[in-house]
Amino acid sequence: MDLPMLDQGAEIFKTIHYLSNLIQSLKNPLGNRDNPARICRDLHSCEHKMNDGTYWIDPNLGCSSDTVEVFCNFTGGGQTCLKPITVSKPEMTPGVVQMTFLHLLSSEAVQHITIHCLNVPVWREEGPRPPGPGAVRFKSWSGEVIQAGGELEPHVTEDSCWMKDGRWHQTHFVFHSADPTLLPVVDVLHLPSTGPGSHYHLEVGPVCFL
């Protein structure tokens, strides 16, 4: 009769030990793969000084197989920055579940996208004119379209792609929203047609959550 009680006691002790370690890791995450933080802001709030750099996060605090490698910008207040899989496409590594939790844990998001172009406009057809119906558009994570003249419009810090002078130019878009669910941008729409002597390529920047 004593053996089952001993087995139960050992299992209870193992469970308590596991929960104790789990609570400790949640209270004091290290940002590595074995002990990830939920977001970079959690590491920023810890007592130990952290330097800007690459860390591991797990927004849903699930199994370790879906942890995400990010860049933590502590000098920017603890931003969690996700890099695209490749700078030429707006594709990110985290799945829907992790991104949903990251949105819930954040209050704002920002992303930069630059279109480099040669003899082809992407925003304005001519310098002094506003963007026309052929201007590029962007599809947000939540499915809404970010476009010129719409309820959601990107901030354009530079636009010289309308200059057809045989030289490379660029149009720089900034997406900054108090609604984190809008980002990252998942697609670029209405990209221009190119012919002989005209080209363009995308430079997709990281999306940073705070």
C-alpha positions as CSV (number, residue, x, y, z in Angstrom):
1,M,0.0,0.0,0.0
2,D,3.0,2.3,0.6
3,L,4.4,2.1,-2.9
4,P,1.6,3.9,-4.8
5,M,1.8,6.7,-2.2
6,L,5.5,7.0,-2.8
7,D,5.0,7.1,-6.6
8,Q,2.3,9.8,-6.2
9,G,4.6,11.8,-3.9
10,A,7.4,11.7,-6.4
11,E,5.1,12.8,-9.3
12,I,3.7,15.7,-7.1
13,F,7.3,16.8,-6.3
14,K,8.3,16.7,-10.0
15,T,5.2,18.8,-10.9
16,I,5.9,21.4,-8.2
17,H,9.6,21.5,-9.3
18,Y,8.6,22.1,-12.9
19,L,6.0,24.8,-12.0
20,S,8.6,26.5,-9.8
21,N,11.2,26.6,-12.6
22,L,8.5,27.8,-15.1
23,I,7.4,30.7,-12.8
24,Q,11.1,31.6,-12.3
25,S,11.7,31.7,-16.0
26,L,8.6,33.8,-16.6
27,K,9.7,36.3,-13.9
28,N,13.3,36.5,-15.2
29,P,13.5,35.5,-18.9
30,L,17.0,35.4,-20.4
31,G,15.9,35.8,-24.1
32,N,17.6,32.7,-25.2
33,R,16.0,29.7,-27.0
34,D,15.7,27.7,-23.7
35,N,14.3,30.7,-21.7
36,P,12.6,33.1,-24.2
37,A,10.8,36.2,-23.2
38,R,7.2,37.0,-24.4
39,I,8.4,40.2,-26.1
40,C,11.5,42.4,-25.9
41,R,9.8,44.8,-23.6
42,D,9.8,42.0,-20.9
43,L,13.6,41.8,-21.2
44,H,13.8,45.6,-21.1
45,S,11.9,45.6,-17.8
46,C,14.2,43.1,-16.2
47,E,16.7,44.2,-13.6
48,H,19.8,43.1,-15.6
49,K,21.1,45.5,-18.3
50,M,20.4,44.2,-21.8
51,N,22.2,45.3,-25.0
52,D,20.5,45.8,-28.4
53,G,20.8,42.6,-30.3
54,T,19.3,39.2,-31.3
55,Y,17.1,37.4,-28.8
56,W,14.4,34.7,-28.7
57,I,10.8,35.3,-27.9
58,D,7.7,33.2,-27.4
59,P,4.6,35.5,-27.3
60,N,2.2,32.7,-26.6
61,L,4.5,31.0,-24.1
62,G,3.8,27.6,-25.7
63,C,6.2,24.9,-26.7
64,S,9.7,25.8,-27.5
65,S,9.4,24.6,-31.1
66,D,7.7,27.9,-32.2
67,T,10.0,30.4,-30.5
68,V,11.0,33.3,-32.8
69,E,14.3,35.0,-33.3
70,V,14.0,38.8,-33.2
71,F,16.1,41.9,-32.9
72,C,15.5,43.7,-29.6
73,N,15.9,47.5,-29.8
74,F,16.2,48.4,-26.1
75,T,17.5,51.9,-26.9
76,G,14.1,52.4,-28.7
77,G,12.2,51.5,-25.5
78,G,12.2,47.7,-25.9
79,Q,11.0,47.3,-29.5
80,T,10.5,43.8,-30.8
81,C,11.6,43.8,-34.5
82,L,10.9,40.9,-36.9
83,K,13.0,40.8,-40.1
84,P,11.4,39.6,-43.3
85,I,12.5,36.2,-44.7
86,T,14.0,38.1,-47.6
87,V,14.2,41.9,-48.1
88,S,12.7,41.6,-51.6
89,K,9.3,40.1,-50.3
90,P,7.0,41.1,-47.4
91,E,7.0,37.7,-45.8
92,M,7.7,37.1,-42.0
93,T,8.6,33.9,-40.2
94,P,6.1,33.8,-37.3
95,G,2.8,32.1,-37.8
96,V,-0.7,33.4,-37.2
97,V,-0.8,32.3,-33.5
98,Q,2.5,33.9,-32.5
99,M,1.7,37.1,-34.5
100,T,-1.7,37.3,-32.9
101,F,-0.2,37.2,-29.4
102,L,2.5,39.7,-30.4
103,H,-0.3,42.1,-31.5
104,L,-2.1,41.6,-28.2
105,L,1.0,42.4,-26.2
106,S,1.9,45.6,-28.3
107,S,0.4,49.1,-28.4
108,E,2.0,50.3,-31.7
109,A,3.9,49.1,-34.7
110,V,6.2,50.6,-37.4
111,Q,7.6,49.4,-40.7
112,H,9.6,50.9,-43.6
113,I,9.4,49.8,-47.2
114,T,11.5,51.3,-50.0
115,I,10.9,50.8,-53.7
116,H,14.0,51.4,-55.8
117,C,13.2,52.3,-59.4
118,L,14.7,53.1,-62.7
119,N,12.6,55.1,-65.2
120,V,9.3,53.9,-63.7
121,P,7.0,55.8,-61.2
122,V,5.4,54.0,-58.3
123,W,3.6,56.8,-56.4
124,R,3.4,60.1,-58.2
125,E,3.4,60.4,-62.0
126,E,5.0,63.8,-61.8
127,G,6.8,65.7,-59.1
128,P,4.2,68.4,-58.0
129,R,1.1,66.2,-58.6
130,P,-0.5,64.0,-55.9
131,P,-0.5,60.2,-56.5
132,G,-2.9,59.0,-59.1
133,P,-5.0,55.8,-59.4
134,G,-2.0,53.8,-60.6
135,A,0.0,54.3,-57.3
136,V,1.1,51.3,-55.5
137,R,-1.0,50.0,-52.6
138,F,-0.2,47.8,-49.6
139,K,-2.2,45.0,-48.0
140,S,-2.0,45.0,-44.2
141,W,-1.8,42.0,-41.9
142,S,-5.5,42.5,-41.0
143,G,-6.5,42.6,-44.7
144,E,-7.1,46.3,-45.1
145,V,-5.6,48.2,-48.0
146,I,-3.3,51.1,-47.3
147,Q,-3.4,53.5,-50.2
148,A,-3.1,57.1,-51.3
149,G,-6.3,59.1,-50.5
150,G,-7.7,56.2,-48.4
151,E,-8.6,56.1,-44.7
152,L,-5.2,54.5,-44.3
153,E,-2.4,56.2,-46.1
154,P,1.4,55.6,-45.8
155,H,3.7,58.4,-44.9
156,V,6.1,59.0,-47.8
157,T,9.4,60.5,-46.7
158,E,10.9,60.5,-50.2
159,D,9.6,60.0,-53.7
160,S,11.8,60.6,-56.7
161,C,10.8,57.5,-58.8
162,W,8.8,59.8,-61.1
163,M,12.1,61.1,-62.5
164,K,12.8,59.2,-65.7
165,D,16.4,60.3,-66.3
166,G,18.1,57.0,-66.6
167,R,19.2,56.9,-63.0
168,W,18.1,54.9,-60.0
169,H,15.7,56.6,-57.6
170,Q,13.6,55.5,-54.7
171,T,10.2,56.0,-52.9
172,H,10.3,55.5,-49.2
173,F,7.1,54.5,-47.3
174,V,6.7,54.6,-43.5
175,F,3.8,52.7,-41.9
176,H,3.3,53.7,-38.2
177,S,0.1,52.7,-36.5
178,A,-1.4,52.7,-33.0
179,D,-3.2,49.6,-34.2
180,P,-0.5,46.8,-34.2
181,T,-2.8,44.4,-36.1
182,L,-2.2,46.4,-39.4
183,L,1.4,45.4,-39.6
184,P,3.4,43.8,-41.0
185,V,2.5,44.6,-44.6
186,V,1.8,41.3,-46.3
187,D,1.6,42.3,-50.0
188,V,2.4,45.2,-52.4
189,L,-0.3,45.8,-55.0
190,H,-0.4,47.7,-58.3
191,L,3.3,47.4,-58.8
192,P,4.2,49.0,-62.2
193,S,4.8,47.2,-65.5
194,T,8.3,47.5,-66.7
195,G,9.8,47.4,-70.2
196,P,13.3,47.9,-71.8
197,G,15.3,50.3,-69.7
198,S,12.9,50.3,-66.7
199,H,13.2,48.3,-63.5
200,Y,12.3,48.3,-59.8
201,H,13.0,46.2,-56.7
202,L,11.6,46.1,-53.2
203,E,13.5,46.7,-50.0
204,V,11.3,45.5,-47.1
205,G,12.4,46.6,-43.7
206,P,11.7,44.9,-40.3
207,V,8.4,45.4,-38.5
208,C,8.9,46.7,-34.9
209,F,6.4,46.4,-32.2
210,L,6.3,48.3,-28.9
